[in-house]
Every structure is written in C-alpha cells, then in structure tokens.
Amino acid sequence: MCGIAGIIGRDPSRVRDAVTRMTAAMTHRGPDADGIAVLPFGNLWLGLGHRRLSIIDLSPLGAQPMTHEPSGCQIVFNGEIYNFHELKRGLISESDTFRGGSDTEVMLAGLARHGPRYCERFEGMYAYALYDPRNGGSLTLTRDPAGIKPLYMAHTPEGLVFASEVRALLSSGLLPKKVDGAALAGLLAYGAIQQPLSLFEGVRMLPPGSHTSIRTTNDNIAIESPVVWWMPPEPDPTPVLDVVGTVRDNLDAAVRDHLMSDVPVGVFLSAGLDSSTIAGLAARHSKAVQAFTVGFTDQPDFDEMTIASETALRFGISHTPIRLSNSDAEQAAHDWLADADQPSMDGLNTYIIAKAVRACGVKVALSGLGADELFGGYPSFREVPKLRRLSKAVGWLPQGMRRGLAGMLAVRKSTTARAKLADMLAGCGDVTTLALQRRRALNDRQLAALGLDRDALGLSPDWLPSESAVTLPRTSADPGWAISVVESRFYQTNVLLRDSDTNGMAHGLEIRVPFLDQRLLNQMHRLPGSIRFPTNRPPKWLLREAAADVLHPNLLARPKSGFALPLRRWMTGPLRTVCEAGLATLKATGLVKGVGVDAVWNDFLREPESPAWSRALTLAATGDFLRRHG
C-alpha cells in the first residue's frame, strides 16, 4: 500500500521538482520510503513518484518506481495483488525471472509481457501507472474493478498530472484551486462528491475497473477515453447448485488471501455480523490476527466492547479495546477535518479506529466493508421494492396528493423522514431513482434554497454527473440486483471506499476489504435477487448461512450492527463550535446562499436525533475544508 504520483511536462527539472512536492504531500500514505524517476517521453518528460508503506517484501527489492530490465517498462503501484504467487509461477513457466519477492515485480513482469489487459488476472486492490518505452512509448493508468484504490488526474498547460490524492495534485503547483460547482452540488446532495468529479475544477477520478492510455505526438499528449473492462455482471438465471457452500468457499478463500503480509495484520471488530465473520474466518487461518474495537466512555449505549471481546475470545485471537471520551472525540474530529483530502459527511469512524490500530504497531487491517451491498444489509433492499409498488399504485394521483399521502404514512416519523418519503412518492418510481433518493442528504428544495441549479451545472435529475449516471441500471427485471449495483457503484464507491482509503492512509494503515474479492463479486452479482435477497428471510440471510459454522448462534440472531459514532450528540455538544465555524466559512465564500445554510442547521437543532444531522455535518465539513484550503 502506498501513494503514487506522476507528471508529464516539458522541462525535466520542473517535472522533478513538481513530482517531489507531490510525493512529499503523501508522506502519510508511505512513511517507510520514497522514490522518484524522470524519464524521456517523446519530446516531453515523465516523472514518476512513490511513497512506500512496506508490507510485502520489506527489502529494497520492493522499492518503486520499479523497472523491468528486459523491456524497460517502469511502474508505480498502490495496492496489493493477493494472487501474485500463482501469477509468478505462470510467468516463470514463460521464462520470466525474478529478483525479489514483491507483488509489484510480478505484476510489472506480467504487464510487460502480456500488455494492459493482463490486469484482468489480478485479484486485489490497485491503482498504478505503467510506462512502456516500446512502440513509441505509452503511459497506462489503471484502477481496480471495485474502485478500492483511488487515482486522480488533471490536465496542465504542459501535459498531465496524476496521483493517489487530490492534495498531491494541488501540491504540484500547476493547478488552480477553483471549486467545481457541479462537484459541490453533488457533495451537498449526497454527502460526498460523485465520481468522476473532485471538488476542484479539472481534477477527475479514473473510473473503477478501467484504464486509459497516454501517448505523445511531438510536444503534445493524446489521452484516450477510459476503457471500462469490468462492470457488475448481470444475473444468470441458470440454476446454481449449493449456493451457500460456494459463497462459504469463496469468502473463506478471500479472507485467507487477504491475510497475505510480511507485517502484523489486524481486524476491525464490532458487534456486527460482517466484521465478526471476517474475524472468525481470519482466526481459522492465523491465530496471530489481532482484533480492535472502539468504545465510548461517555456514550455507553454505543459501546460494543463486551460483545466484541466475547467474540474474539471465542475465536482465540487477541483483542485490544480502545476507549474514547467526549474530549477524545472532539480532538479526533478536528484532526479528521484537518487531514481530509476532500470533504465528506462520513469517515470519522474509520479515522478514529485507524489511528488507534496504527498506534499499536499494526500496518494492515481487515474490514467488513462491502457485505451490506452484496448480501442485502441495507434497508433499501426491503424498502425500495415496497416503495416501487406503492409508487405505481398511487402514480395516477396528482403529485400534491402523493406528497400528502406520504405525510400520513410517516406521521410518527421526523420532519426529515416525512419529507424524504414525500420526495420518493412524488418521483417517477423506478428502482434506481428510489434507491438514490434514500441516499440523499439535501433534497431539491434545500439545494434550491442554497442557490444551486442542477440543469445549469450539467447534472442529471438525480444530481449526478452524466458519466456516473449512465453506469447505473435504469431498467431491470431484477430489482434486487439493481439495488445492489446502485449501492455498490454509488454509495460504496463514492463514500465508503474513498473515505476508507483516505482515513486509513492518513495514519499509514492499509485497510483490506475481503468482501470485495473479485471471485465473490462475480459470484454474487450473477445470482438472481430471488436467491440473494429472498422475501420472508432475515437481512443478509445468505451470509448468515455461509457463516453459520463460524459464528455463535446468538451473534447470527443479532440485528444489523456496526462501528458507529454518536455524531449527532457530539454536534450539539463538543463539536458544535467547529461545526458552526465551518458553516460560517461556507456562507462567507459566496458559493451558496447563507439563508439555505442556516435553514439546514436550524432543522438539525430542532430534531438532532433525526437524519438531519448528516445534512448539517456535510455543510460544516465543506466549510471547514474550504477554509483550510483557501
């Protein structure tokens, strides 16, 4: 796990200076070592930079940028390839030789021999830049199928810059800090910036499961449009024998492979099904695994320490409890905001536990992220089909009457919840739109009060950039599959994975996600929704069945649970000052109307225990980020 950076420009000394600044801005991602190479690229120059977090082959033979001597190809790589031993055996049979024991050397040899499509053989998480001097020279940028590892890029007057983080691109000194209005609108609409946009104009993210090639012509560069080589496969109606057994085998293999490391490995352990499954399977393969749980001394109802400790004891692995007070939380929130690569309403929980785990000397931790999207853990898997049927049934009513009906149906719920249901019933009622509506932070009226216009910003009716809107299923005979794709390609990619990477690597902690193993992704998405999410079964029943021989029956019977923070309480207590300072900054920028900001904050103060807290936090985090970045 590392941070990578690169630049194409005309002056080799300026290229070196810029890539040096970019890698320095990501020291937290790779505190163990760094490396820089400046290479001729046609009439231009290519700079490659790398920050190293040593996990596989800790020797200098794993250092980057790495060169493949027979071909002259060079690579900078962020991530892990879990099946590199198998790939290495295949390459040795093709006469390749190896000096060290890193996965980087294996993937470089395979790409040099077989070309860019060799990445389709990788099992892992990755973002890399491959320079190939043959046939006139080319640079290929590639990102893993699930979008676990980030890769940003931007044009400059002389060429191109790319890096693992936005802050690294800005540190090059070659890009203006101008806010992208469409990205800001998407951030406020959903609590996170929607790929491929970033908060800054011109900085864009390479799509998951894609690669792009850059070549030079005289003093110019030509960048091909990203080629997407993986998307979630559609359901296969062919009957599947022993679904539970196959899921169990694939998940067990995924956890086994994700334990590959030359340094200690930890597990995030809550009282929930997902992390407990990962911990239980990991314990089968290694008793050296360490479990970590965060609890709160001032919020006992959020404390999962007792259950997590009992689970770790049952698995026979060591358990480290981490207890936080309100004052700890306040300091953590300040640090979280200061370390943000882009503003988000999510990620403080990961930031806190990653800091604690890294302080214990652990560089790698397994997470249960991804299970909800694959196995149907979110309420959307149950609520969206019901709302779809209700929407069709009342679709003949005028929109105003449908909104009134929503108010009656949600009469016992918060104002925020009633308004969201009204928006859902007033819409067109297709599965994707309903699933997106469930994820909305600010609704259309609130965004209008902030002075934002989706049509003027070139966004879709769902407030998404066109590039991401077209990747979501709009018609499907399998609603369960469609909801899973929306949650995976939208919420998981834009929020969970990006925040997990940023907040883990802020402390030099590599977070691995076995539920997003390629074998499991391919198997689960091919299963029809009737098998994955059958009616009259508990949420994530297929995972419960697959993990039945690992987990205690009492744990299997527990409702959905995970590592959560009492953020809404802190926002009216120890974090109120920092939130209000962020809101004041946001209003002062003139990017949005102050009256709209005040309305969102006042809604939260009236109903602090409602979902309004996430809306207020989004605005506060955005203002704080803009203050810190000028």
Buried (B, 14 or more C-beta within 10 A) or exposed (E): BBBBBBBBBEEBEBBBBBBBBBBBBBEBBBBBBBBBBBBEBBEBBBBBBBBBBBBBBBEEBBBBBBBBEEBBBBBBBBBBBBBBEEBBEEBEEEEBEBEBBBBBBBBBBBBBBBEBEBBEBBBBBBBBBBBBBEEEBBBBBBBBBBBBBBBBBBBBEBBBBBBBBBBBBBBBEBBEEEBBBBBBBBBBBBBBBBBBBBBBBBBBBBBBBBBBBBBBEEEEBEBEEBBEBBBBBBBEEEEBEEBBEBBBBBBBBBBBBBBBBBBBBBBBBBBBBBBBBBBBBBBBBEEEBBBBBBBBEBBEEBBBBEBBBBBBEBBEBBBBBBBBEBEBBBEBBEBBBEBBBBBBBBBBBBBBBBBBBBEEEBBBBBBBBBBBBBBBBBEBBBBBBEBBEBBEEBEEBEEEEBBBBBBEBBEEBBBBBBBBBBBBBBBEBBBBBBBBBBBBBBBBEBBBBBEBEBEEBEBBEBBBBEBBBEBBBEEBEBBBBBBBBBBBBBBBBBBBBBBBBBBBBBBBBBBBBBBBBBBBBBBBBBBBBEBBBEEEEEBBBBBBBBBEEBBBEEBBEBEBBBBEBBBBBBBBBBBBEBBBBBBBBBBEBEBBBBEBBBBBBEBBEEBBEBBBBBBBBBBBBBBBBBBBBE
